Amino acid sequence: MTGRPPDTDGRIHWGETREMNALETLMWRVEADPRLRSTITGIEILDCVPDWDRFLAAADWGTRMAPRFRQKVVEPALGIGNPSWVNDPDFDLHYHVRRMRLPAGGGWRALFAAAEQIAMTPFDRARAPWEAYLIEGLPGGRAAHLLKMHHATTDGMGSVQLFSRLHSRTRESNPFKPQPSPPMPERQTPMDLLLEQLVRDVQALPGLVLSAAGIAFRVLLSPYATIAGLAGFVGSLARVTAEPGAKGSPLLRRRSLSWHFIALDVAFADLRAAAKAADASLNDAFVAALLGAFRLYHEALGHPITELPMAIPISVRREGDAEGGNKIAGARFVGPVGMADPRQRMRAIGGMVGSIRREPGLDGMSVLAPALARLPAAILTAIAGGMTKSNDLQASNVPGLREELYLAGALVERAYGFGPLPGCATMITLNTHRDTCCIGANVDPAAVTDPELFASCLERGFAEVLSLHPGAAPPVRKI
């Protein structure tokens, strides 16, 4: 992974920024509307039940290696400026790390039902926004590690960086691993943060003046080229942020506060081979399978559709960027649901996503976000909600880790990610773990009123794409 080496005491450099960036501030504050909560949930399936004391010690070690997990969020007074991460003087590991056992015979459905309840429960904002659970009672003597975090902490790639740093490569304990001390407690008040923000704003004024002078000088030297470049960027930003040119499905119109999880396994090699058969990418195959599922679902309910408004996050991380945090840009487009041929569907998706990636304004929201983050929460919520509630599908492809990983002596067999539903009908994530594409679908049951049918259509949607690779193993649904 990219990033700096550990500190001399072994602490990793992950999630070290004190202030939230503009995007993280938006995600933190729009929760004034509970339908826009930004909770991400990761579920790792373990091949055995770890020793509880060892699991607890691993959690304690992880919070010392990555001190972000010992920090809470403090808002500046009057909401002026961005929230900051502050070492929690009242940090209590016992609150954050929990243990539970599923009812006998409950199986995989009991696991995901428990995970749904955990994920839907809002965070205590007076504490660090994360919780970890060891869940026992799974089939075959297995267990699950559930990690619930606020999306303001990190994005999908940041999560992969974290697990790569903290998970072990052996089942045996390492007595020589670094043992950094806990971070020193801080007692920053909202007024302290406001004063810090005002000082930074004043210090930044000379730079802003010089920047403005530089822009003016360039306009004087090359007025037509500078104005044309600015107009091109503004036009690109308008295209990136515009509403998709498709109406939402009448079947998926309703929204609620409830979440429902579905998990599916697809062989990585088979999905990659199917994509290659269409001269497409793995991401094209993933999105094509999802759109196939939506086509099948609507046909089964007697309401066929040809297109669907959707969005995908695109990573804007660069080599050498700090690890952790959020470095993503949202891209919205019209999903070609009506294309029954998976090969044609993949190629259409690849063309659209490629076009979006080439837009100069792709990360343009980072230009607008600082101003948006200073708006009152009610206005901010209305703006952000308007950009996500029209989406029937949000899909995220996270390239995961291909090597064997262990947690407190237990092998991680599967790793599913369940993203939030910020007003959209469905959020479906692909996380590559070892040789498996772990598909985690979070659906709003008010929109997807027949989740069992939808889960079946997800299987068939992936089977459609996998049919391009003869001999591919069928998708396997956990529940």
N, C-alpha and C positions, 0 to 999 in steps of 0.2 A: 504494500500500500504506500501511497505518497505521504509526505509529511516529515516533520523533523524527528530525530531519534528521541528516545525517552530522556527525561531529566537525569541528573546524577543520582537521584534517589529512586529512579525507576519509573516515576510518574510519566504517563503518556501525554502527548500534546493533542488532546481531543476536546473540542467544545470549550475553547479557552476565552473566547471573546466575552468581554464584560457586558456590553450592551447588545440587546437583540438588534438584528438588522431590520430593515423596513418591512420585509415580508414576514418575518417572525412576529413583529409587532402587530401586523394586521391579523395574523392567525390567533394571537393571544387576545386581542381586544374584540374581535367580531363575535366572541362567545357571549356577548350581551344578548344575542339570539341563540338559545340553546340548540337550535337545529344546525348551527354552524360550528359545533364543537369539533376541535381538531385533535382527537385522541387517536394515536396509532397503537396497534396491538400486535405483538409478535408472539407466535406460539411455536416452540421447539418441542418435537416429540423425542423423548429420551428412551434408550433401549432398556433401561432399568431404573429403579427408584434410587436416587442418590442418598447417601447418608445425610440426614438433616443438618447435623452440626457442620459437616463439610460444605454443604450447600450454603448455609448461613455465613460461614467463613469466606466462601468465594464471593458472596455478595458484598460483604464488608471490604474485602480486598479490592473488588471492582470499584467501589465508591472512593477508595483512596487512590487508585490508579487513574481514575477519571473523575476529578472532583466536581464536575458539573452535577453529579448525582447527589452531592451534599449541598447544593445551592438552591435557593428559592428565588422567585421572581419578585422584585420590588418595583412598583410604579412610581415615577416621579410625581411630585405634587402637581395638582391641576392637570395631570395627564399631558404635560408639555415635554416633548422628547420621548425617547424610546425607553421601555422597561429595561432593567439591569438584573444580571444574575449576581446574587450576594451569598456568600458562605453562611449557611443557616446556623445561627447560634443554638437553636433548639433541635438540631438534627437528631432523629431517633430511628435507627435502623429497624428496630422492632415494629415501627409503624409501617415501613415501606415493604418489608419482606414477610410474606405470609405463606401459610400451608393449608391445604384442604384436600379432602378425599371425596371422590365421586361416589354416588350411591351404587351399591352392588348391582351389576348387570346393566348399568346405564350406558356403557360403551362410549363410542366416539360422539354420539349425539349429546350425551350428558356433558362431555368436555366442552363442546362448542356452545351449548346452552349456558354453561357457567361462564365461559369467556365472554359471551354477549352481555351478560349482566354486569360483569366487571368492567367491560369497555364502555357501557352506557352510563356508568356512575361517574358524575363529574369529580374532578380533582378538588382537594382541599387547597385553595390557592395560598394559604398561609404556610404551606410546606413545599418541598421540592416536588415537582409534578411528575412522579413516576411511582409505580408499584410493581413488585415482582412476586410471583406465586409459584410454588411447587405443588403440582396437582397430581395426586396419586389415584390409583384405581382404574387405570386404563387396561384394555385387553392385552394379554400376553405378558403381564407384569411390567408394562411400560409406565412411564410418567410423562408429565409435560411441564415445561418451564414457560410461563406466560410473563412477558414484560410489557407493561402498559406505560406509554410515555406521551407527553404532549408534543404535538408536531413542531411546536416552537423550539424544541430541543434539537431536533435533527430531521433530515430527510432520509429516504431509503438508502442512498449510497453512504450517508453518514452512519447509519445503523450497521451496514456491512463493515465499514471501517472499525467500528467499535467492537463488534463480535470477533473480527479478525485479531484485534489486539488483546482481548480479554479471555477468549476461549483457549483451552489447552489443546495441544496436538497429541497428548498421550493420556491414557486412562489413569496412570499413576500420578500422585501428587508430586510437585516439584518443590523441595525444601529450600532451593536456592533462588527462587523468584524474588524480585525486589519487593520491599515492604515499606512503601512511602508512608509518612505520617499524615494524619487527617489535616485538611486545610484549617487555618486559623479562623475562628468565628468572626463575623463582621456584624456590626449593628448600624447599618446604613438606614437612614430614615428617608421617606419620600422627599422631604425638604432638602436633605443633603444631595440627593440625586438631581433635583431641580437646579440647585446652585451649580453642580458640576456641569450640567447640560448648558446652562447659560454661559459659564466660563468657556466651554468648548465652542459655543456659537460665536462668542466675541473673538476668540482666537482664530476662528475660521474665516472671519470677515476679510482680512487682507488677501487671503488666497482666493476668495470668491471675487474680490475686486480685480485681482490680477487675471483671473480666468475670464471675467467679463471683458476686460481690456484686450486680452488676447483674441477673443472671438470678434470684437469690434475691429481689431487691426486686420484680421483675416478677411472680414467682410470688405474693408476698404481696399485690400490688395486684390481680392478675387471675389467681387460681389456676386456674380452670377453663379460661380461654382459653389460658394458657401451657401447661398440661399437654396440652390438646387439640392445640395446635400441634405440640408435641414428639412426641406420639403419631402425628400425621399424617405428620411427617417420617420417623420411624422406620419406619412402615408403608410409606411410599413407597420408602425405602432398601431395605427387605426385598424389595419387588417388583422393584426394579431389579437387585439382586444375586442373586436367586433363580435356581435352575436352570430353563432353559426346560422347559415341560411336554411335551417330546417326547423320545422315545428316539432315540439315534443310529442311523444306517443300519447294518445288519449288513454291508453291502458296504464301508463306510468305517471299520470299527472299528480296524484296525491303524494303528500309528504307527511312524515310523522317524526317522533323522537326515538323510534324503535329501530334496532339493528338486528339482522339475522345473518349468521355466518354459514358459508358453504366451503368445503375444502375438496380439492381435486388434485390427483397426481398424474403427471404426463411425463413420459420418458424424454429427457433432454435431447438425446441423440436422435430420436425419431422425429421430434418437432423441428429440430434443426435440419434434418434431411428433407422433411416435407417443404420447409421454406426454401431450401436450395433447389428443389425440383421446380419451383416457380420463379427461380432467380430473385428471391426475396430474402428479407432478414428474419431473424427469429422474432423480433418485435412485430413485423408485418404478419407473421403466422399467428402470433398470440392475439392481436387485435382482430384479425380475420375470423378466428375461432369464436371470439366473443360476439362479433356481429352476426355470425351464423347462428349462434344460440338465440340472439334476440329475434332473428327472422323466424326461427322454428317456434319460439314461444308465442309470438304474435299470430302465426299461422294456426297453431294449436288452439288458440282462443278465438279464432275467427275474425281477427283484425290485422290482416297483413299490412306491413309498412315497407317503404322502399328506402327510407333514410332516417337518421337518428342523430340528434345533437350530442356531441361527446367532447371530451377533453383528455389530454394526456400531459403529464409533467415531463419536461425535457431538462436533463441535467446541464447546467452551465458551469460545472466544476472544471477547473483547469489544473494542469500539472503544477504542483507546488502550492496549491491552495491549502489553507488550514483545514484540518480534519474536523468532522462534525458540523453542526449548524445546518442551515438550509441554503442550498445553491441550486434552485430550480426555477424554471419559467413555465407558465401554463400555456398550452396551445389548444385552441378549440377549433373543431372542424365538423363537417357533415360526414357521418359514418355511412358507407354504402351498403346498407342492410339488404337491399333488394337483389344484390348480385349473388345468385345461387352458386356459381362456379367459384370454388375457393381459390383457384389459381388467379382468376380475374380479380377477385376481391383483394388478394394480397398485393397484387401489382398496383391496384388503385390506391390502397392505403399507403404503400411505399412512396408513391408519387406525391400524395398529399403531405405526408410527414416530412419528406425530403424538401418540399417547397417551403414548409414552415420553418425548418431548421436553417434555411438560407435567408430568412427574413432578417434584415438589419435590426428591426425593432423587437426581435424575439424576447430579449431581456429588458425591453423598454419599460416594463412595469417597475423595474428598480429605479428608474428616473422619476416615476410618479409616486411610488410608494412612500418616500419620505414625507411628501406633502400630505398624502392620504392618512399616514399614521398620526398626524397631528390634528385630524378632524375629531369632533365629538363621537363617542362610541356609537350613538344611534345613527348618525349619518354614515359613518364608516361601515356599519353593519348593513345598511340598506344598499350601499354601493357594492360591497363584496358579495352579499347574498344575491344580488341581481346577476352577478357574473357566474354563479355556480348553480343556482336553483333551476336554471333552464336546462342543465345537462342531465340527460337520461343515463349516461355512462361516463365514468371516469376510469381510465385504465392506466396502470403503472407497471413497467417492466424493470425489475431491479436485478442486475447481474450479481448473483450471490457468490458464495465461497464453494469451491469444488473439492476441497480437501476434507479429511476426517477431522471433526472437532469434538471436544469433550467438555462437559460441564460437571464439575464435582465428581469425576469418575464415570459419568454416563455418556455414551455416544449419542450425538445429535443425529437422529435418523432423518428427520424432516424439519423444515423451517418455513412456516406460513406467515405471511404478512397481511394484516387486515387494516386497510386505511380507513379514514373517517368518511362520513357522508355529509359534507358541508352543503346540505340542501339538495344534493343530487340524488337520483333514484338508486344508483348502484355504484360501488367502487370495487374494482377487481384488480388484484395484484398478482403478478408472476414473480416469484423469487426462486432463482436457480440455486439448488442446494445439492452438492455432489453430482449425481447423475440424474436428478429429478427436477422437473419444473413443478414447484409447489404453488398451486393456484389457490388464492384466498379471496373469496367473494363476500363482500359486505353489501347486503341488499336491504332496502327499506320495505318492510312488509306492507306498508300502506300503498306503495307503488307496485311492487311485485307481490300480488295478492295470492299467487300459487307458487310458493318457493320450491316445493317439491318438483313441480313441473319445470320450473326454471332450472333447477339443478340437473334434471334429466336432459334438458335442452343444452346446457353447458357441456355435458358429456358428448352429446351428438355433434355440437358445434366443433369441438376439438377432433372428434372422429372424422368429420368432413375434411378438415385440413390434413390430418394424418393419413387419409386415404391416398394422398399424393405420394406416399412412401410405402409401397407394398411390404407387408410383413410387420408394420408398426404395431407395437403393443397398444391395446385400447386404454383410454383414460380410466383411472380408478378413483371412484368417489369415496371419501371417508365416511360421509353421512348422506 
